[in-house]
Amino acid sequence: MTVTTGGALPGGEYDVTVVGAGVVGSAIARELARLPLRIALVDARDDVGDGTSKANTAILHTGFDAVPGSLESRLVREGQRRLAAYAADSGIAVEPLGALLVAWDEEQRAALPGLADKAVRNGYRSARIIPAEEVRAREPELGPGALGALDVPGESVICPWTTTLAYATQAVRAGTDLHLNCLVQSVTSGTSGHPHVLSTSRGPLRTRHLVNAAGLYADEIDRLLGHADFTVTPRRGQLIVFDELARGLVRHILLPVPGALGKGVLVSPTVYGNVMLGPTAEDLDDKTATGSTAEGLALLREKGRRILPALLEEEVTAVYAGLRAATGDEDYAIRAHPAQRYVTVGGIRSTGLTASMAIAAHVVELLADGGLPVTGARELEPVRMPNLGEAFPRPYRDARMIAADPEYGRIVCHCERVTRGEIRDALAGTVPPGSLDGLRRRTRARGGRCQGFHCGAAVRALFEEASR
């Protein structure tokens, strides 16, 4: 198993290379790792899941509101079943909270029966319309004026960070080469049986089959292969994360009736014990514009004041923004080009986390149509991820773990109750963090109320000691 972050790439030829180590690319690499093939996973950043995947709204969707009959609808339904089982086996935090799609005016209330019917057409039959009185009883802190809601009991929240890391860890342990800090600059498309040659910031890479899971840059990679099937428009989603003391204000994922630019602003608990408000939906030209804006945060506060007024009185832990790969289409842009031995995985929106395992299986089928040998598949060695969820036991309060290893009783980050043992384990992991932000996604260190003001120096010292 190999994880490289610098220097020249190894020689030889890969059977399949996946470009993009977000949640979808890592899931594809994991699925391919089951085959007796030489696999590479490459990413321009210094860590897996460091792009769109790190700023996901972290909902494990039922797919109730997808476009019926679409590829996304099928893959979300299948992916939800796969990921729920995988998370349970792998220790990934999931909380089944259910969702309420709240109607705030007559137009939105009139849309609820159509959404309930859409859920049925998507194979989800547990959704039901509930009256305002029941909505109020189930969410006492909800703002005034709610006229009813669509109850979707199957929706959950999940830890997106450990999901991506679990996929990549299994792939690497099964023999996949993970090459980070590896920007793809150009591609010489393989013809007449010759391999593709990728020119990267770390030198050339040769591969027979190529999968483009480059997220925001998937359209640019597609054009390098001679295709122009879609264009990615970066859609910025700004979010506000409120302190853990706000957690008691909300019991469900509170969803809006969706509009033209997406599902709109929601209020949702997180598995880390916070409450999240967002996202905005701003179409931009800049694929690097992940900064928050005063206008965006003001809009969120305005929306939040209507949904859950008491939330606006709580302390804000963090604000952040992520970019989603919008294409203008209502479906995923997953396209196979068998003659080129090439598959594009584009236009994957926020449902991509839920659908990731099903997308991976679908992509392997498409690669097989392009001549990839898929016989001899094996089961991968199970992986057990560190629990980052507040609803489940964590090391600082596990007497047995502390007795066996006192480092699990030595708290470094007091806001998030992260111990030296957890930081040590993350730094020594199969896919170690490439930065302090990567360490935060593995442990929650520096992610709490003080944002590293008190623990930052100690965490940095541990990180730098491990990097020597």
Buried (B, 14 or more C-beta within 10 A) or exposed (E): BEBBBEEEBBEEEBBBBBBBBBBBBBBBBBBBBBBEBBBBBBBBBBBBBBBBBBBBBBBBBBBBBBBBEBBBBBBBBBBBEBBBEBBEEBBBBBBEBBBBBBBBEEEBBEBBEEBBEBBEEBBBEEBBBBEBEBBBEBBEBBBEEBBBBBBBBBBBBBBBBBBBBBBBBBBBBBEBBBBBBBBBEEBBBBEEEEBBBBBBEBBEBBBBBBBBBBBBBBBBBBEBBEBEBBBBBBBBBBBBBBBBBBBEBBBBBBBBBBEEEBBBBBBBBBBBBBBBBBBBBBEBEEBEEBEBBEEBBEBBBEBBBBBBBBBBEBEBBBBBBBBBBBBEBEBBBBBBBBEBBBBBBBBBBBBBBBBBBBBBBBBBEBBBEBEBEEEEEEEBEEBEBBBBBBBEEBBBEBEEBBEEBEBBBBBBBEBBBBBBBBBBBBBEBBBBBBBBBBBBBBBBBBBBBBBBEBBBEBBBEBBEEBEE
